[in-house]
Amino acid sequence: MTRWSGVCRSNYVKVKDPAAFRTFLADFRVELLEKDGLYGFAVDTVGNRPGTTGHLEEHLRELCNKLPQHLAPGQVCVVFEVGCCGRHYLTGWSKAIHYTGEMIMLDLDEIYALAMEKFGRLVAMTAVEF
């Protein structure tokens, strides 16, 4: 079976202390992105199958949970992760993280519930498989 692989990245945001943010990201072994005095991050994520909780998912969850302490007031960091296992099991999620620590999350699989609600038809697949 092909291993799942994907990419995760954020938008650019203002941070309270750029040096502390660099150290924070280094602890998580993600790539620092910098543009016009704003900061973000990116990381390739390889090895976990969709629907499993493994080290990489826990790693990103912990990063997202600790991120608000670094965001400048008024900032919202949006983090995306997309991936697949070969051309099978396309997965993805996005999380918006407010500087206060409040978060909202969307998962690509939510389209099935939305399709059922909008069109009244149950879509059989729980993960996109070709």
Secondary structure, 3 states (H helix, E strand, C coil): CCCEEEEEEECCECECCHHHHHHHHHHCCCEEEEECCEEEEEEEEECCCCCCCCHHHHHHHHHHHHHHHHECCCCEEEEEEEEEECCEEEEEEEEEEECCCCEEEEECCHHHHHHHHHHCCCCCCCCEEC
